[in-house]
Amino acid sequence: MKYYFDICGDRDKDDQAFLETVKSLMHDSNSLKSFYGILANLAVLIDSYLEDVSWCGFYLLDEDNLCLGPFQGNIACESIKVGNGVCGTAVKENRTMLIEDVNKFPTHIACDTSSRSEIVSPFYDNKGNIFGVIDWDSPSYYRFTQKDVILIERISQIISLSIKF
């Protein structure tokens, strides 16, 4: 089964159904081990929902480095320094990054040479500190829209609310 919910062809309704599925998948996580398992399942769910995406997954913050977490897609960079690339910049600037053409982003890290556009959003621990980022890449330029910004930020919010350790 490709989807865990009904797709009706209306992007807003589809996103709402998808977010309800994300909420049901996420549950309070009281250890890093259980959180990794949840993120692994979430990466599969996101990959099954999004179209024209070559990579989706998570990087978790460890001091000044983002360390590779669960993902779907090609082999990825294992560590990204805060401030480098789209992911590291999202952490440094504490904001969602929507990059329509990664070749125009000065510090883009080409883990996957087919990546043309990217969207990254931070998520937070129960004290409000950045815990990691959710990252989506596409082989198409201008793939991501403001609707995707809203979607990824809602997913980040759901993830943040589930972290209890």
LOTI-586166 format. One record per residue: x, y, z of N, C-alpha, C in turn. Coordinates in Angstrom, 1 decimal, decimal comma. Each point is the difference from the previous one (the first is absolute). Last residue first. Layout:
// LOTI-586166
{{X; Y; Z}; {X; Y; Z}; {X; Y; Z}}
...
This chain:
// LOTI-586166
{{12,3; 13,5; 25,9}; {1,3; -0,4; 0,8}; {1,0; 1,1; -0,1}}
{{-4,5; -0,3; -2,3}; {-0,2; 0,1; 1,5}; {1,3; -0,4; 0,8}}
{{-2,4; 1,3; -5,3}; {1,3; -0,3; 0,7}; {-0,2; 0,3; 1,5}}
{{-3,4; 0,7; -3,3}; {0,1; -1,4; 0,4}; {1,3; -0,2; 0,8}}
{{-1,2; 4,2; -2,0}; {-1,0; -0,3; 1,1}; {0,2; -1,4; 0,5}}
{{2,5; 1,5; -3,8}; {0,4; 0,7; 1,2}; {-0,8; -0,4; 1,2}}
{{-1,3; -1,6; -4,3}; {1,2; -0,7; 0,5}; {0,4; 0,7; 1,3}}
{{-3,4; 2,1; -2,2}; {-0,5; -1,3; 0,5}; {1,2; -0,8; 0,6}}
{{1,0; 4,0; -2,2}; {-0,7; 0,3; 1,2}; {-0,5; -1,3; 0,7}}
{{2,0; -0,3; -4,3}; {1,0; 0,4; 1,0}; {-0,7; 0,2; 1,4}}
{{-2,8; -0,6; -3,7}; {0,6; -1,3; 0,4}; {1,1; 0,3; 1,1}}
{{-2,0; 3,7; -1,8}; {-1,0; -0,7; 0,8}; {0,6; -1,3; 0,4}}
{{2,5; 2,5; -2,9}; {0,0; 0,6; 1,3}; {-1,0; -0,6; 0,9}}
{{0,2; -1,4; -4,5}; {1,2; -0,5; 0,7}; {0,1; 0,7; 1,4}}
{{-3,6; 1,3; -2,8}; {-0,1; -1,5; 0,3}; {1,2; -0,4; 0,8}}
{{-0,1; 4,5; -1,6}; {-1,1; -0,2; 1,0}; {0,0; -1,5; 0,5}}
{{2,8; 1,0; -3,6}; {0,5; 0,6; 1,2}; {-1,0; -0,2; 1,1}}
{{-1,4; -1,3; -4,2}; {1,0; -1,0; 0,6}; {0,6; 0,6; 1,2}}
{{-2,8; 2,8; -2,4}; {-0,8; -1,1; 0,6}; {0,9; -1,0; 0,7}}
{{2,0; 3,4; -2,5}; {-0,4; 0,5; 1,3}; {-0,9; -1,1; 0,7}}
{{3,1; -2,2; -3,6}; {-0,9; 1,3; 0,0}; {-0,2; 0,4; 1,4}}
{{3,6; -3,4; -3,3}; {-0,7; 0,3; 1,3}; {-0,7; 1,4; -0,1}}
{{2,6; -1,7; -3,7}; {-1,0; -1,1; 0,3}; {-0,8; 0,4; 1,2}}
{{3,8; 2,2; -2,8}; {-1,3; 0,6; 0,4}; {-1,1; -1,0; 0,4}}
{{3,8; -2,4; -2,6}; {0,0; 1,4; 0,4}; {-1,4; 0,5; 0,4}}
{{1,4; -5,3; 0,2}; {-0,6; 1,1; -0,8}; {0,2; 1,4; 0,6}}
{{1,1; -4,4; 2,0}; {0,9; 0,2; -1,2}; {-0,5; 1,1; -1,0}}
{{-0,5; -0,1; 5,6}; {-0,7; -0,4; -1,3}; {1,0; 0,1; -1,1}}
{{-0,3; -0,4; 5,9}; {0,7; 0,4; -1,2}; {-0,8; -0,5; -1,2}}
{{-0,6; 1,0; 5,7}; {-0,5; -0,6; -1,2}; {0,8; 0,6; -1,2}}
{{0,2; -0,4; 5,9}; {0,6; 0,4; -1,3}; {-0,6; -0,7; -1,2}}
{{-0,2; 1,4; 5,7}; {-0,6; -0,8; -1,0}; {0,4; 0,6; -1,3}}
{{2,7; 0,5; 4,9}; {-0,8; 0,5; -1,1}; {-0,6; -1,1; -0,8}}
{{1,6; 0,9; 5,6}; {0,4; -0,5; -1,4}; {-0,8; 0,7; -1,0}}
{{0,0; 1,3; 4,6}; {0,4; -1,4; 0,2}; {0,5; -0,6; -1,3}}
{{-0,6; 5,1; 2,5}; {-0,1; -0,8; -1,2}; {0,6; -1,3; 0,2}}
{{-2,4; 2,4; 4,0}; {1,2; 0,1; -0,7}; {-0,1; -0,8; -1,3}}
{{-3,4; 0,5; 3,6}; {0,0; 1,0; -1,1}; {1,3; 0,2; -0,7}}
{{-1,4; -3,3; 3,4}; {0,4; 1,2; 0,6}; {0,1; 1,2; -1,0}}
{{-1,2; -4,6; -1,1}; {-1,0; 0,5; 0,9}; {0,4; 1,2; 0,8}}
{{2,2; -0,8; -4,9}; {-0,3; -0,9; 1,2}; {-1,0; 0,6; 0,9}}
{{0,2; 0,9; -5,5}; {0,5; 0,4; 1,3}; {-0,3; -1,1; 1,1}}
{{0,7; 1,0; -5,9}; {-0,9; -0,4; 1,1}; {0,7; 0,1; 1,3}}
{{0,6; 2,3; -5,4}; {0,5; -0,5; 1,3}; {-1,2; -0,5; 0,8}}
{{0,5; 0,0; -5,5}; {-0,6; 0,7; 1,1}; {0,5; -0,6; 1,3}}
{{0,7; 0,3; -5,9}; {0,5; -0,5; 1,3}; {-0,7; 0,8; 1,1}}
{{0,2; -1,1; -5,7}; {-0,7; 0,7; 1,0}; {0,4; -0,7; 1,3}}
{{1,7; 0,4; -5,6}; {0,0; -0,6; 1,3}; {-0,8; 0,9; 1,0}}
{{1,8; -1,3; -5,7}; {-0,7; 0,9; 1,0}; {-0,1; -0,7; 1,3}}
{{2,5; -2,1; -3,4}; {-0,1; 1,3; -0,6}; {-0,7; 1,1; 0,9}}
{{2,8; -5,3; -0,1}; {-0,8; 1,0; 0,7}; {0,0; 1,4; -0,7}}
{{2,6; -4,0; -1,2}; {-1,3; 0,2; -0,7}; {-0,9; 1,0; 0,7}}
{{4,3; -1,5; 1,8}; {0,2; 0,9; -1,1}; {-1,3; 0,2; -0,8}}
{{0,9; -1,1; 5,2}; {-0,6; -0,7; -1,1}; {0,0; 1,0; -1,2}}
{{2,1; 1,5; 3,7}; {0,1; -1,5; 0,4}; {-0,5; -0,8; -1,2}}
{{1,5; 5,1; 0,4}; {-0,6; -0,9; -1,0}; {0,2; -1,5; 0,4}}
{{-0,4; 5,0; 2,5}; {0,8; -1,2; 0,0}; {-0,7; -1,0; -0,9}}
{{0,0; 5,7; 0,4}; {-0,7; -1,3; -0,2}; {1,0; -1,1; 0,0}}
{{0,5; 5,0; 0,7}; {0,7; -1,1; 0,8}; {-0,7; -1,3; -0,2}}
{{-1,5; 4,0; -2,4}; {1,4; 0,1; 0,0}; {0,7; -1,2; 0,8}}
{{-4,5; 0,1; -3,1}; {0,2; 0,1; 1,5}; {1,5; -0,1; 0,2}}
{{-2,0; -0,6; -4,3}; {0,2; 1,4; 0,3}; {0,1; 0,3; 1,5}}
{{-0,8; -4,4; -1,8}; {1,3; 0,5; -0,6}; {0,2; 1,5; 0,2}}
{{-4,0; -2,3; 1,3}; {1,1; -0,2; 1,0}; {1,3; 0,5; -0,6}}
{{-5,1; 1,5; -0,8}; {1,1; -0,5; -0,8}; {1,2; -0,1; 0,9}}
{{-4,0; 1,1; 2,0}; {-0,6; -0,4; -1,3}; {1,0; -0,5; -0,9}}
{{-0,6; 0,2; 5,5}; {1,0; 0,4; -1,0}; {-0,5; -0,6; -1,4}}
{{-1,6; 1,2; 5,4}; {-0,5; -0,5; -1,3}; {0,9; 0,5; -1,1}}
{{0,0; -0,6; 5,7}; {0,7; 0,4; -1,2}; {-0,7; -0,6; -1,2}}
{{-1,1; 1,3; 5,6}; {-0,2; -0,9; -1,2}; {0,7; 0,6; -1,2}}
{{1,9; 1,1; 4,9}; {-1,1; 0,3; -0,8}; {-0,1; -1,0; -1,1}}
{{3,7; 1,4; 3,3}; {-1,2; -0,5; 0,7}; {-1,3; 0,3; -0,8}}
{{4,9; 0,6; -1,1}; {-0,9; 1,1; 0,0}; {-1,4; -0,3; 0,7}}
{{3,6; -3,2; -0,1}; {0,6; 1,2; 0,4}; {-1,0; 1,2; 0,0}}
{{-1,5; -4,2; -1,6}; {0,3; -0,1; 1,5}; {0,6; 1,4; 0,4}}
{{-0,8; -0,6; -4,6}; {-1,3; 0,0; 0,7}; {0,2; 0,0; 1,5}}
{{3,8; -0,5; -2,6}; {-0,4; 1,4; 0,0}; {-1,4; 0,1; 0,7}}
{{1,9; -4,3; -0,7}; {0,7; 0,8; 1,0}; {-0,4; 1,4; 0,1}}
{{-2,0; -2,6; -3,4}; {-0,3; -0,5; 1,3}; {0,7; 0,8; 1,1}}
{{1,0; 0,9; -4,5}; {-1,3; 0,5; 0,3}; {-0,4; -0,5; 1,4}}
{{5,2; 0,6; -0,7}; {-1,1; -0,6; -0,8}; {-1,3; 0,5; 0,4}}
{{3,4; 1,0; 3,7}; {0,3; -0,4; -1,4}; {-1,2; -0,7; -0,6}}
{{-0,1; 1,6; 4,5}; {0,4; 1,2; -0,9}; {0,4; -0,4; -1,4}}
{{0,5; -3,6; 3,7}; {-1,0; 1,1; 0,2}; {0,6; 1,2; -0,8}}
{{1,6; -4,9; -1,5}; {0,3; 1,1; 1,0}; {-1,1; 1,0; 0,0}}
{{-0,5; -5,2; -1,4}; {0,0; 1,3; -0,6}; {0,3; 1,0; 1,1}}
{{0,3; -5,7; -1,2}; {0,1; 1,1; 1,0}; {0,1; 1,3; -0,8}}
{{-0,8; -4,2; -2,2}; {-0,1; -0,5; 1,3}; {0,0; 1,2; 1,1}}
{{-1,7; -0,2; -5,4}; {1,1; 0,5; 0,9}; {-0,3; -0,5; 1,4}}
{{-2,2; -3,1; -3,6}; {0,0; 1,5; 0,4}; {1,2; 0,3; 0,8}}
{{-2,5; -3,8; -3,8}; {1,0; 0,2; 1,1}; {0,1; 1,5; 0,2}}
{{-4,5; -1,0; -2,3}; {1,3; -0,4; -0,2}; {0,9; 0,3; 1,2}}
{{-5,1; -0,6; 1,1}; {0,7; 0,6; -1,1}; {1,4; -0,6; -0,2}}
{{-3,2; 0,8; 4,5}; {-0,4; -0,8; -1,2}; {0,7; 0,7; -1,2}}
{{0,9; -0,1; 5,8}; {-0,3; 0,7; -1,3}; {-0,4; -1,0; -1,0}}
{{1,8; 1,0; 5,6}; {-0,7; -0,8; -0,9}; {-0,4; 0,8; -1,3}}
{{4,0; 2,2; 2,3}; {-1,0; -0,8; 0,6}; {-0,7; -0,8; -1,0}}
{{4,9; 3,0; 0,5}; {-1,0; -0,6; -0,8}; {-0,9; -0,9; 0,9}}
{{2,4; 4,4; 1,9}; {0,4; -1,4; -0,3}; {-1,2; -0,7; -0,7}}
{{2,1; 5,2; 1,0}; {-1,2; -0,7; -0,3}; {0,4; -1,4; -0,4}}
{{2,9; 3,7; 3,2}; {-0,2; -0,8; -1,2}; {-1,4; -0,6; -0,1}}
{{2,1; 2,5; 3,7}; {0,1; 0,9; -1,2}; {-0,2; -0,8; -1,3}}
{{-1,8; -2,2; 4,3}; {0,8; 1,2; 0,2}; {0,0; 0,9; -1,3}}
{{-2,7; -3,6; -1,0}; {1,0; -0,5; 1,0}; {1,0; 1,1; 0,1}}
{{-5,2; -0,9; -2,5}; {1,1; 0,9; 0,4}; {0,8; -0,6; 1,2}}
{{-2,7; -2,4; -4,3}; {-0,1; 0,3; 1,4}; {1,2; 0,7; 0,5}}
{{-2,9; -1,1; -4,8}; {1,3; 0,2; 0,5}; {-0,2; 0,5; 1,5}}
{{-3,3; -2,7; -4,0}; {0,3; 0,8; 1,2}; {1,5; 0,1; 0,3}}
{{-3,5; -0,9; -4,7}; {0,5; -0,6; 1,2}; {0,4; 1,1; 1,0}}
{{-1,0; -1,2; -5,6}; {-0,6; 0,6; 1,1}; {0,5; -0,7; 1,3}}
{{0,8; 0,3; -5,8}; {0,5; -0,2; 1,3}; {-0,9; 0,7; 1,0}}
{{-1,0; 0,1; -4,6}; {1,0; -1,0; -0,1}; {0,6; -0,4; 1,3}}
{{-4,9; 2,1; -2,2}; {1,0; 0,2; 1,1}; {1,0; -1,2; -0,1}}
{{-4,4; 0,8; -2,5}; {1,2; 0,7; -0,6}; {1,0; 0,4; 1,1}}
{{-4,5; -1,0; 2,2}; {0,3; -0,3; -1,4}; {1,3; 0,8; -0,4}}
{{-2,2; -1,9; 5,0}; {0,5; 1,1; -0,8}; {0,3; -0,5; -1,4}}
{{-1,5; -3,1; 3,4}; {-1,0; 1,1; -0,2}; {0,5; 1,0; -1,1}}
{{2,6; -3,7; 1,7}; {-1,1; -0,6; -0,8}; {-1,1; 1,1; -0,3}}
{{3,9; 1,1; 2,6}; {0,4; -0,4; -1,4}; {-1,2; -0,5; -0,8}}
{{-0,7; 1,0; 4,5}; {0,2; 1,2; -0,7}; {0,4; -0,3; -1,5}}
{{-0,4; -3,6; 3,1}; {-1,3; 0,6; -0,3}; {0,1; 1,2; -0,9}}
{{4,0; -2,0; 1,5}; {-0,7; -0,9; -1,0}; {-1,3; 0,6; -0,3}}
{{2,3; 2,1; 3,4}; {0,7; 0,2; -1,3}; {-0,6; -0,8; -1,1}}
{{-1,6; -0,6; 4,4}; {-0,4; 1,3; -0,6}; {0,7; 0,3; -1,3}}
{{1,3; -3,8; 2,5}; {-1,3; -0,2; -0,6}; {-0,5; 1,3; -0,6}}
{{4,0; 0,3; 2,2}; {0,2; -0,9; -1,1}; {-1,3; -0,2; -0,7}}
{{0,0; 2,5; 4,0}; {0,5; 0,8; -1,1}; {0,2; -0,9; -1,3}}
{{-1,2; -2,2; 4,1}; {-1,1; 0,9; -0,5}; {0,4; 0,8; -1,2}}
{{3,3; -2,5; 2,1}; {-0,9; -0,9; -0,7}; {-1,2; 0,8; -0,5}}
{{3,2; 2,3; 2,6}; {0,5; -0,4; -1,3}; {-0,9; -0,9; -0,8}}
{{-1,2; 1,2; 4,4}; {-0,1; 1,1; -0,9}; {0,5; -0,3; -1,4}}
{{0,6; -3,0; 3,6}; {-1,4; -0,1; -0,5}; {-0,2; 1,2; -1,0}}
{{4,2; -0,2; 2,0}; {-0,2; -1,2; -0,7}; {-1,5; 0,0; -0,6}}
{{1,3; 3,5; 3,0}; {0,5; 0,2; -1,4}; {-0,2; -1,2; -0,8}}
{{-3,4; 0,9; 4,0}; {1,4; -0,4; -0,2}; {0,4; 0,3; -1,4}}
{{-4,4; 0,8; 1,6}; {0,7; 0,2; 1,2}; {1,5; -0,5; 0,0}}
{{-4,6; 1,7; -3,2}; {1,3; -0,7; 0,0}; {0,8; 0,3; 1,2}}
{{-5,4; 0,2; -2,0}; {1,0; 0,6; 0,9}; {1,2; -1,0; 0,1}}
{{-2,5; -0,2; -4,5}; {-0,5; -0,1; 1,4}; {1,1; 0,5; 0,9}}
{{-1,6; -0,4; -5,6}; {0,8; 0,6; 1,0}; {-0,6; -0,3; 1,4}}
{{-2,4; -1,3; -3,8}; {1,3; -0,7; 0,0}; {0,9; 0,5; 1,1}}
{{-4,1; 2,2; -0,8}; {-0,3; -1,3; 0,5}; {1,3; -0,9; 0,1}}
{{0,3; 4,3; -1,9}; {-0,4; 0,1; 1,4}; {-0,2; -1,3; 0,6}}
{{0,6; 0,2; -4,7}; {1,3; 0,3; 0,7}; {-0,3; 0,1; 1,5}}
{{-3,8; -0,4; -2,6}; {0,8; -1,3; 0,0}; {1,3; 0,2; 0,7}}
{{-2,5; 3,8; -0,7}; {-0,7; -0,9; 1,0}; {0,7; -1,3; 0,1}}
{{1,4; 2,9; -3,4}; {0,5; 0,5; 1,4}; {-0,7; -0,8; 1,1}}
{{-1,3; -0,9; -4,5}; {1,3; -0,5; 0,3}; {0,5; 0,4; 1,3}}
{{-4,2; 1,6; -1,4}; {0,0; -1,5; 0,3}; {1,4; -0,5; 0,3}}
{{-0,3; 4,5; -1,3}; {-0,6; -0,2; 1,3}; {-0,1; -1,5; 0,4}}
{{1,6; 1,1; -4,3}; {1,0; 0,4; 1,0}; {-0,6; -0,2; 1,4}}
{{-2,9; -0,6; -3,6}; {1,0; -1,1; 0,0}; {1,0; 0,3; 1,1}}
{{-3,1; 3,3; -0,9}; {-0,6; -1,1; 0,7}; {0,9; -1,2; 0,1}}
{{1,5; 3,7; -2,5}; {-0,2; 0,4; 1,4}; {-0,6; -1,1; 0,9}}
{{0,6; -0,7; -4,7}; {1,3; 0,1; 0,7}; {-0,2; 0,4; 1,5}}
{{-3,2; -2,9; -3,2}; {0,0; 1,4; 0,4}; {1,1; 0,2; 1,0}}
{{-1,0; -4,3; -1,8}; {0,3; 0,9; -1,2}; {0,0; 1,5; 0,4}}
{{-0,7; -4,1; 2,8}; {-1,2; 0,4; -0,7}; {0,3; 0,9; -1,2}}
{{2,1; -4,2; 3,4}; {0,4; 1,2; -0,7}; {-1,2; 0,5; -0,9}}
{{0,6; -3,1; 4,8}; {-0,6; 0,2; -1,3}; {0,5; 1,3; -0,6}}
{{3,0; -3,1; 3,3}; {-1,2; 0,9; 0,1}; {-0,5; 0,2; -1,4}}
{{4,2; -2,0; 0,9}; {-0,7; -0,5; 1,2}; {-1,3; 0,8; 0,3}}
{{3,1; -1,4; -4,7}; {-0,5; 1,0; 0,9}; {-0,7; -0,6; 1,2}}
{{2,0; -2,8; -3,3}; {0,8; 1,2; -0,2}; {-0,4; 1,1; 1,1}}
{{-0,3; -5,6; 0,0}; {-0,8; 1,2; 0,0}; {0,9; 1,2; 0,0}}
